[in-house]
Amino acid sequence: MICFNMAADVRKYFLHIFSIISIIMQYQVIPSYSSDLVDREIVVKPLFHSDNLFFQVLEPESIRYTYKIRQAKNFGGLLNQSYASIDLVPTVPADGCSPISNQHLIEGNVALVERGGCSFLSKTIQAENAGAIIIVITDEDPDNDSMMIEMIEDGTNRSPKIPAVYLLGRDGYMIKKTLQELDLTSAIINIPVNITGIPIHLLNQPPWEPW
């Protein structure tokens, strides 16, 4: 009887250890910091999508898909309001690290900014100063079609009010490329969109993205 109980306890112990290891592997987080600590980030392996939000491009029709985004972890406002048929405008300069010169197009709309050159927080402040109500920061790597990251503040104790979200580099590249080819200054989007209850195979996701 004693041996039976000991064996059962050992089995429970190893099952418990195995479950902990499984959870750690599923939620594995890899810290990654730039050398100058300006563009600090946490890179998350794309295993789960519970932290993702979504927006939909309405026009141009050729890129009318539903795109994944992820909200900044510890700065900016919450994206808790939906905006329909609002302009998504690439900024000038593209990295949004200096005052934005196409402010007349950005004001009251969503700014699309490329990653790099300065911190995520600095980009958000520049977009907010230009009148943007949301900033979408796309990875500068046009081949990144799956690796989402968690954007964090840069330690400068600044507090922008507008929501900041991260967009995969491949998605951002295709949106900007299409706008340039069609000589358009903006795309028209709905942000965020609710996909609750929609099977992933029924979503109109970008064909280049491995969902």
C-alpha positions in Angstrom: 0.0 0.0 0.0 2.8 2.3 0.9 4.7 1.5 -2.3 1.5 2.1 -4.3 1.0 5.5 -2.7 4.6 6.5 -3.3 4.4 5.5 -7.0 1.2 7.5 -7.4 2.9 10.5 -5.8 5.9 10.2 -8.0 3.6 10.0 -11.1 1.8 13.1 -10.0 5.1 14.9 -9.4 6.4 14.2 -12.9 3.0 15.1 -14.5 3.2 18.5 -12.6 6.7 19.1 -13.8 5.8 18.2 -17.4 2.8 20.6 -17.4 5.0 23.5 -16.1 7.6 22.8 -18.8 4.9 22.7 -21.5 3.5 26.1 -20.3 7.0 27.7 -20.3 7.7 26.4 -23.9 4.3 27.6 -25.2 4.7 31.1 -23.8 8.5 31.4 -24.4 9.6 35.0 -24.4 13.0 36.0 -25.8 14.3 39.4 -24.5 16.0 41.4 -27.2 17.5 44.8 -26.8 19.2 47.1 -29.3 22.8 48.0 -28.6 22.0 51.6 -27.8 18.9 50.7 -25.7 16.8 53.1 -27.8 14.5 50.6 -29.6 14.0 48.1 -26.7 11.6 45.3 -27.3 10.4 41.9 -26.2 10.2 39.4 -29.0 7.5 36.8 -28.7 7.3 33.6 -30.6 4.1 33.5 -32.7 2.5 30.5 -30.9 -0.6 32.2 -29.5 -2.7 35.1 -30.8 -4.7 36.1 -27.8 -2.9 39.4 -27.5 -3.5 40.3 -31.1 -6.0 42.9 -32.4 -7.0 43.2 -36.0 -7.8 45.9 -38.6 -9.3 45.7 -42.0 -8.3 47.6 -45.2 -11.3 48.6 -47.2 -9.5 50.4 -50.0 -7.5 49.9 -52.2 -9.4 46.7 -53.0 -6.2 44.9 -54.0 -5.1 44.8 -50.3 -8.5 44.4 -48.8 -7.6 41.9 -46.1 -7.7 41.6 -42.3 -4.4 42.3 -40.6 -3.0 41.3 -37.2 -1.7 44.1 -34.9 -0.4 44.1 -31.3 -0.8 47.0 -28.9 2.2 48.5 -27.1 2.8 46.8 -23.8 3.3 49.7 -21.4 2.8 53.1 -23.2 0.1 54.9 -25.1 -3.6 54.8 -24.8 -5.9 51.8 -25.1 -7.4 50.9 -28.4 -10.9 50.5 -26.9 -12.8 52.5 -29.5 -13.6 51.4 -33.1 -13.0 53.7 -36.1 -14.7 53.0 -39.4 -13.5 54.2 -42.8 -10.6 56.2 -41.4 -7.4 57.0 -43.4 -4.2 55.1 -42.7 -1.5 57.5 -43.8 2.2 56.7 -44.3 4.2 59.5 -42.6 6.9 61.7 -44.1 9.6 60.9 -43.0 8.9 57.2 -43.1 10.5 56.5 -39.7 8.5 59.2 -37.9 11.5 60.2 -35.8 11.4 63.9 -36.6 8.5 66.3 -37.0 6.1 64.9 -39.6 5.8 67.1 -42.7 2.5 65.7 -44.1 0.7 66.6 -40.9 -2.3 67.9 -42.9 -2.9 64.3 -44.0 -2.1 62.7 -40.6 -4.3 64.9 -38.4 -7.4 63.0 -37.2 -6.3 59.8 -38.9 -4.0 56.8 -38.4 -0.3 57.3 -38.9 1.7 54.4 -40.5 5.4 54.6 -39.5 8.4 52.3 -40.1 10.4 50.9 -37.3 13.9 52.0 -36.7 15.9 55.2 -36.2 14.4 56.0 -32.7 12.3 54.4 -30.0 8.8 53.3 -30.4 7.8 55.9 -27.8 9.5 58.7 -29.8 7.6 57.8 -32.9 4.3 57.7 -31.0 5.0 61.2 -29.7 5.8 62.6 -33.1 2.6 61.1 -34.5 0.6 62.5 -31.6 2.1 65.9 -32.2 1.0 65.7 -35.8 -2.6 65.0 -34.8 -2.8 61.3 -35.3 -5.3 59.4 -33.2 -3.5 56.0 -33.6 0.0 55.1 -34.7 0.7 51.8 -36.5 4.4 51.0 -36.4 5.4 48.4 -39.0 8.6 46.4 -38.9 11.2 47.6 -41.3 11.9 44.0 -42.4 9.7 43.4 -45.5 10.2 39.6 -45.1 8.9 39.5 -41.5 5.5 37.8 -42.0 5.1 36.1 -38.6 7.2 37.4 -35.8 5.1 39.7 -33.5 6.8 41.8 -30.8 5.8 43.6 -27.7 6.7 47.3 -27.9 7.8 48.8 -24.6 8.6 52.3 -23.5 12.2 53.7 -23.7 12.7 54.8 -20.1 12.3 58.5 -20.7 9.2 58.9 -18.6 7.1 60.4 -21.5 3.4 59.6 -21.7 1.8 59.8 -25.1 -2.0 59.4 -25.1 -2.7 57.8 -28.5 -2.7 54.0 -28.9 0.4 52.5 -30.6 0.2 49.1 -32.3 2.8 46.9 -34.1 2.3 45.6 -37.6 4.2 42.8 -39.3 6.9 44.1 -41.8 5.5 42.1 -44.7 2.0 43.6 -44.2 3.4 47.2 -43.9 5.5 46.7 -46.9 2.6 45.5 -49.1 0.4 48.3 -47.9 2.9 51.0 -48.6 4.0 49.4 -51.9 0.4 49.3 -53.1 -0.2 52.9 -52.2 2.9 54.0 -54.0 2.0 52.0 -57.2 -1.5 53.5 -57.2 -0.2 57.0 -56.3 -2.4 57.2 -53.2 -1.6 59.0 -50.0 -3.6 56.7 -47.7 -5.6 53.5 -47.4 -9.1 53.4 -45.9 -9.4 51.1 -42.9 -11.6 49.9 -40.0 -9.7 49.6 -36.8 -10.0 47.6 -34.7 -12.3 44.9 -36.0 -14.0 42.1 -34.0 -13.3 38.7 -35.4 -14.7 36.8 -32.4 -16.4 33.6 -33.4 -15.1 33.7 -37.0 -13.1 30.6 -37.9 -9.6 31.5 -39.0 -10.0 29.8 -42.4 -13.0 32.1 -43.1 -11.0 35.3 -42.4 -9.9 37.3 -45.4 -6.2 37.3 -44.3 -3.3 38.4 -46.5 -2.3 35.5 -48.8 1.4 36.2 -48.0 1.0 35.7 -44.3 1.2 32.3 -42.6 -1.8 32.5 -40.2 
